[in-house]
């Protein structure tokens, strides 16, 4: 928490007034990122566009990159449990974009894999199109 307060340029007291511990800070960060991803997916034109946009954002997100290095266990715990509310929010967003229950599960696993192992932008498009062409419709 000391490092977070220093990096955020806020006092530790202020940080503790808003968050009980480091896990709470990280959960708030991931919540904000999921909200941002949902907005991006809702603005995409086609299912492939939505999946590509999500893939690119997840693979290039600086906050996720830092968490992969410093807090991988917490990141994995939050994003890989299907009962987690954030997982469900993201899954609903993908379903809205794709209208496919089976495709949503596959797309979730594909995207969550990128949280820990990012891919290149070209791969994002190619894999999104392949996913839509072969599984969603």
BAFI-3210 file (N, C-alpha, C; in Angstrom, 3 decimals, decimal comma, padded with zeros to 6 digits):
// residues 137
n [1|2|3|4|5|6|7|8|9|10|11|12|13|14|15|16|17|18|19|20|21|22|23|24|25|26|27|28|29|30|31|32|33|34|35|36|37|38|39|40|41|42|43|44|45|46|47|48|49|50|51|52|53|54|55|56|57|58|59|60|61|62|63|64|65|66|67|68|69|70|71|72|73|74|75|76|77|78|79|80|81|82|83|84|85|86|87|88|89|90|91|92|93|94|95|96|97|98|99|100|101|102|103|104|105|106|107|108|109|110|111|112|113|114|115|116|117|118|119|120|121|122|123|124|125|126|127|128|129|130|131|132|133|134|135|136|137]
n.u [000,825|002,027|003,750|001,832|000,463|002,555|003,180|000,770|000,658|-000,734|-001,710|-001,068|-003,096|-005,294|-005,516|-006,121|-008,560|-010,221|-009,738|-009,407|-007,218|-004,445|-005,536|-008,139|-007,666|-006,618|-008,799|-010,631|-009,317|-009,387|-012,141|-012,745|-011,392|-012,800|-015,311|-014,622|-013,911|-016,367|-017,809|-016,351|-016,808|-019,554|-019,777|-018,805|-019,100|-019,538|-019,665|-017,030|-015,565|-016,055|-014,848|-012,212|-011,576|-011,769|-009,756|-007,442|-007,393|-007,141|-004,698|-002,928|-003,113|-001,802|-002,103|-002,932|-000,668|001,235|000,102|000,305|003,000|003,523|001,369|000,199|-001,135|-003,365|-004,686|-005,303|-006,985|-009,182|-010,143|-010,623|-012,612|-015,752|-017,891|-017,337|-018,367|-017,282|-016,345|-018,778|-020,015|-018,364|-018,745|-021,495|-021,418|-019,953|-021,726|-023,866|-022,682|-022,182|-024,351|-024,395|-024,409|-022,663|-020,459|-019,792|-018,682|-016,358|-015,109|-014,691|-012,775|-010,697|-010,160|-009,565|-007,296|-005,545|-005,202|-003,185|-001,320|-000,547|-001,436|-000,448|-001,623|-002,386|-002,802|-004,984|-007,089|-007,138|-007,611|-010,027|-011,786|-011,629|-012,653|-015,305|-016,187|-015,978|-017,213|-019,246|-021,393]
n.v [-001,195|001,169|001,641|001,934|004,221|006,088|006,024|006,895|009,373|010,136|010,391|007,789|007,548|008,617|006,754|004,426|005,256|004,809|002,238|-001,055|-002,770|-003,941|-005,777|-004,832|-002,407|-003,344|-004,804|-002,730|-001,391|-003,348|-003,545|-001,021|-001,285|-003,407|-002,197|-000,250|-001,902|-003,115|-000,932|-000,401|-002,787|-002,579|-000,589|-001,567|-002,677|-005,282|-008,759|-009,806|-007,428|-006,486|-008,484|-008,310|-005,663|-005,869|-007,765|-006,388|-004,233|-005,553|-006,880|-004,761|-003,170|-001,119|-001,166|-003,804|-005,084|-004,329|-005,532|-008,202|-008,624|-007,871|-008,695|-011,183|-013,474|-012,423|-011,161|-013,350|-014,767|-013,031|-012,769|-015,312|-016,842|-017,985|-017,264|-014,797|-011,433|-009,562|-011,154|-012,115|-009,750|-009,055|-011,341|-011,126|-008,856|-009,755|-011,692|-010,035|-008,806|-010,953|-012,717|-015,433|-018,201|-020,438|-019,503|-017,328|-018,413|-019,598|-017,336|-015,861|-017,452|-017,251|-014,467|-014,031|-015,555|-013,905|-011,917|-012,813|-013,606|-011,691|-010,869|-010,002|-007,115|-007,827|-010,566|-010,415|-009,527|-011,558|-013,895|-013,217|-013,043|-015,676|-017,028|-016,080|-016,884|-019,680|-020,570|-018,994|-018,473]
n.w [000,000|000,648|-001,530|-003,555|-002,686|-002,818|-005,597|-006,610|-005,638|-003,345|000,090|002,484|004,330|002,970|000,914|002,394|003,377|001,277|000,332|001,628|001,473|-000,567|-002,378|-002,666|-003,946|-006,364|-007,309|-007,721|-009,770|-011,799|-012,085|-013,145|-015,577|-016,774|-017,052|-018,925|-021,079|-021,645|-022,604|-024,939|-026,397|-026,772|-028,632|-030,991|-034,394|-035,680|-034,590|-034,877|-034,953|-032,358|-030,762|-031,702|-030,929|-028,127|-027,677|-028,588|-026,790|-024,297|-024,667|-024,932|-022,690|-020,232|-017,430|-016,930|-017,875|-015,971|-013,725|-014,477|-014,096|-011,402|-009,778|-010,457|-009,395|-008,013|-010,099|-011,745|-009,998|-009,757|-012,391|-013,502|-012,414|-012,903|-011,342|-010,397|-010,204|-012,062|-014,136|-015,040|-015,939|-018,107|-019,686|-020,282|-021,851|-024,058|-024,980|-025,754|-027,939|-029,636|-029,617|-029,074|-027,067|-026,791|-028,222|-026,646|-024,293|-025,340|-026,454|-024,123|-022,773|-024,627|-024,602|-021,870|-021,652|-022,916|-021,072|-019,468|-021,361|-023,739|-027,182|-030,572|-032,473|-035,154|-034,878|-033,194|-034,876|-036,875|-035,325|-034,070|-036,256|-037,162|-034,935|-034,905|-037,477|-037,349|-035,000|-033,827|-035,527]
ca.u [000,000|002,934|004,178|000,676|000,255|003,639|003,019|-000,460|000,862|-001,726|-001,234|-001,530|-004,390|-006,308|-005,655|-006,832|-009,948|-010,979|-009,480|-008,979|-005,914|-003,979|-006,501|-009,264|-007,190|-006,523|-010,153|-011,194|-008,660|-009,923|-013,531|-012,712|-010,976|-013,916|-016,308|-014,104|-014,001|-017,782|-018,149|-015,716|-017,520|-020,903|-019,673|-018,276|-020,122|-019,803|-019,062|-015,573|-015,031|-016,111|-013,810|-010,906|-011,364|-011,487|-008,442|-006,410|-007,353|-006,601|-003,287|-002,069|-003,422|-000,636|-002,413|-002,879|000,739|001,876|-000,436|000,887|004,348|003,589|000,236|-000,419|-002,057|-004,607|-005,318|-005,861|-008,095|-010,333|-010,664|-010,827|-013,697|-016,991|-018,848|-016,944|-019,232|-016,608|-016,366|-020,135|-020,245|-017,662|-019,413|-022,751|-021,049|-019,587|-022,961|-024,595|-022,006|-022,156|-025,648|-024,123|-024,001|-021,461|-019,374|-019,420|-017,757|-015,085|-014,512|-014,206|-011,508|-009,709|-009,788|-008,924|-005,946|-004,723|-004,885|-001,884|-000,413|-001,034|-001,125|-000,222|-002,846|-002,757|-003,367|-006,304|-008,069|-007,209|-008,236|-011,422|-012,530|-011,684|-013,571|-016,672|-016,495|-016,037|-017,949|-020,353|-022,556]
ca.v [000,000|002,314|001,869|002,427|005,608|006,896|006,108|007,644|010,696|010,412|009,917|006,446|007,700|008,777|005,457|003,530|005,718|004,312|000,806|-001,736|-003,381|-003,960|-006,536|-003,937|-001,460|-004,063|-005,120|-001,481|-001,163|-004,304|-003,151|000,110|-001,796|-004,182|-001,212|000,356|-002,917|-003,275|000,217|-000,622|-003,868|-002,133|000,347|-002,257|-002,956|-006,703|-009,589|-009,867|-006,128|-006,425|-009,364|-007,733|-004,490|-006,350|-008,408|-005,355|-003,482|-006,417|-007,177|-003,570|-002,393|-000,917|-001,595|-005,264|-005,476|-004,179|-006,557|-009,495|-008,699|-007,695|-009,241|-012,183|-014,356|-011,694|-010,976|-014,648|-015,093|-012,182|-012,879|-016,656|-017,541|-017,620|-016,716|-013,431|-010,474|-008,949|-012,168|-012,150|-008,508|-009,181|-012,394|-010,567|-007,928|-010,560|-012,288|-008,980|-008,566|-012,137|-013,418|-016,862|-018,704|-021,276|-018,625|-016,456|-019,157|-019,734|-016,001|-015,497|-018,158|-016,662|-013,141|-014,124|-016,047|-012,750|-011,134|-013,289|-013,805|-010,801|-011,188|-008,846|-006,607|-008,629|-011,805|-010,094|-009,513|-012,885|-014,849|-012,813|-013,463|-017,141|-017,404|-015,792|-017,721|-021,117|-021,004|-018,165|-018,414]
ca.w [000,000|000,663|-002,915|-004,309|-002,257|-003,378|-007,050|-006,876|-005,065|-002,301|001,389|002,853|005,017|001,924|000,254|003,311|003,510|000,128|000,079|002,848|001,254|-001,946|-003,181|-002,953|-004,960|-007,634|-007,761|-008,246|-011,056|-012,769|-012,317|-014,080|-016,883|-017,334|-017,490|-020,160|-022,127|-021,983|-023,444|-026,240|-027,089|-027,140|-029,763|-032,170|-035,396|-035,890|-033,543|-035,054|-034,538|-030,894|-030,211|-032,025|-030,073|-026,779|-027,707|-028,682|-025,529|-023,240|-024,937|-024,864|-021,504|-019,364|-016,061|-016,915|-018,041|-014,663|-012,831|-014,878|-013,534|-009,952|-009,026|-011,330|-008,669|-007,746|-011,402|-012,140|-009,100|-010,044|-013,756|-014,033|-011,729|-013,591|-010,376|-010,082|-010,896|-013,208|-015,189|-015,571|-016,689|-019,381|-020,460|-020,807|-022,921|-025,234|-025,489|-026,459|-029,219|-030,498|-029,565|-029,089|-025,758|-026,929|-028,641|-025,531|-023,434|-026,046|-026,549|-022,784|-022,523|-025,539|-024,113|-020,557|-021,901|-023,301|-019,872|-019,001|-022,498|-024,795|-028,573|-031,443|-033,098|-036,333|-034,355|-032,647|-035,972|-037,496|-034,410|-033,865|-037,443|-037,147|-033,870|-035,361|-038,647|-037,067|-033,813|-033,360|-036,420]
c.u [000,872|003,366|003,037|000,415|001,315|003,470|001,800|-000,379|-000,289|-001,160|-001,761|-002,891|-005,526|-006,560|-006,452|-008,276|-010,832|-010,853|-008,925|-007,577|-005,580|-004,952|-007,688|-008,888|-007,165|-007,896|-010,834|-010,602|-009,234|-011,386|-013,597|-012,332|-012,102|-015,009|-015,894|-014,222|-015,446|-018,239|-017,580|-016,471|-018,891|-020,896|-019,206|-019,419|-020,507|-019,250|-017,539|-014,921|-014,990|-014,998|-012,414|-010,598|-011,027|-010,096|-007,320|-006,264|-006,731|-005,104|-002,371|-002,266|-002,227|-000,890|-002,370|-001,449|001,476|001,391|000,102|002,246|004,312|002,509|-000,512|-001,434|-003,392|-005,381|-005,993|-007,084|-009,347|-010,956|-010,939|-011,936|-015,027|-018,064|-018,523|-017,824|-018,578|-016,562|-017,733|-020,471|-019,594|-018,329|-020,727|-022,475|-020,696|-020,831|-023,776|-023,990|-022,155|-023,492|-025,486|-023,643|-022,710|-020,252|-018,892|-018,422|-016,382|-014,364|-013,974|-012,870|-010,391|-009,229|-009,082|-007,521|-005,003|-004,417|-003,485|-000,861|-000,918|-000,643|-000,989|-001,537|-003,305|-003,372|-004,764|-007,360|-008,247|-007,946|-009,697|-012,284|-012,692|-012,681|-015,024|-017,059|-016,725|-016,908|-019,196|-021,588|-022,619]
c.v [001,262|002,655|002,433|003,889|006,526|007,091|006,947|009,083|011,102|009,891|008,510|006,518|007,834|007,454|004,496|003,981|005,148|002,806|000,155|-002,339|-003,380|-004,705|-005,663|-002,896|-002,143|-004,430|-003,881|-001,166|-002,090|-003,975|-002,005|-000,364|-002,599|-003,233|-000,566|-000,628|-003,134|-002,139|000,041|-001,682|-003,406|-001,198|-000,315|-002,619|-004,415|-007,510|-009,670|-008,557|-006,017|-007,263|-008,829|-006,546|-004,903|-006,965|-007,378|-004,588|-004,303|-006,632|-005,967|-002,736|-002,326|-001,389|-003,118|-005,765|-005,386|-005,246|-007,940|-009,695|-008,756|-008,436|-010,306|-013,057|-013,686|-011,510|-012,266|-014,978|-014,289|-012,525|-014,294|-017,438|-017,070|-017,087|-015,260|-012,456|-009,824|-009,890|-012,160|-010,902|-008,597|-010,235|-011,888|-009,622|-008,687|-011,209|-011,254|-008,717|-009,739|-012,860|-014,933|-017,311|-019,521|-020,424|-017,718|-017,159|-019,283|-018,386|-015,545|-016,179|-017,575|-015,320|-013,199|-014,714|-014,905|-011,829|-011,516|-013,439|-012,975|-011,288|-009,899|-008,391|-007,418|-009,955|-011,568|-010,164|-010,909|-013,878|-014,499|-013,260|-014,979|-017,635|-017,205|-016,735|-019,173|-021,510|-020,217|-018,229|-019,610]
c.w [000,000|-000,756|-003,759|-003,960|-002,859|-004,887|-007,429|-006,383|-004,152|-000,989|001,645|003,532|003,994|001,222|001,124|003,568|002,400|-000,085|001,336|002,716|-000,241|-002,855|-003,572|-004,008|-006,329|-008,177|-008,345|-009,619|-012,129|-013,082|-013,317|-015,478|-017,545|-017,821|-018,809|-021,320|-022,572|-022,903|-024,850|-027,026|-027,564|-028,346|-031,060|-033,126|-035,509|-034,725|-033,659|-034,630|-033,011|-030,282|-030,503|-031,115|-028,647|-026,697|-027,728|-027,372|-024,408|-023,435|-024,774|-023,595|-020,541|-017,929|-015,950|-017,059|-016,710|-013,689|-013,186|-014,220|-012,008|-009,154|-009,818|-010,598|-008,390|-009,050|-011,864|-011,285|-009,429|-011,396|-014,254|-013,349|-012,297|-012,642|-010,029|-010,856|-012,117|-014,400|-015,854|-016,379|-018,066|-020,269|-021,046|-021,971|-024,202|-025,826|-026,264|-027,837|-030,174|-030,619|-029,619|-027,713|-025,839|-027,309|-027,540|-024,618|-024,057|-026,138|-025,198|-022,491|-023,387|-024,999|-022,760|-020,664|-022,241|-022,134|-019,399|-020,127|-023,682|-026,194|-029,365|-032,074|-034,318|-035,896|-033,799|-033,740|-036,554|-036,606|-034,145|-035,045|-037,481|-036,094|-034,299|-036,498|-038,286|-035,894|-033,491|-034,257|-037,332]
res [x|x|x|x|x|x|x|x|x|x|x|x|x|x|x|x|x|x|x|x|x|x|x|x|x|x|x|x|x|x|x|x|x|x|x|x|x|x|x|x|x|x|x|x|x|x|x|x|x|x|x|x|x|x|x|x|x|x|x|x|x|x|x|x|x|x|x|x|x|x|x|x|x|x|x|x|x|x|x|x|x|x|x|x|x|x|x|x|x|x|x|x|x|x|x|x|x|x|x|x|x|x|x|x|x|x|x|x|x|x|x|x|x|x|x|x|x|x|x|x|x|x|x|x|x|x|x|x|x|x|x|x|x|x|x|x|x]
***
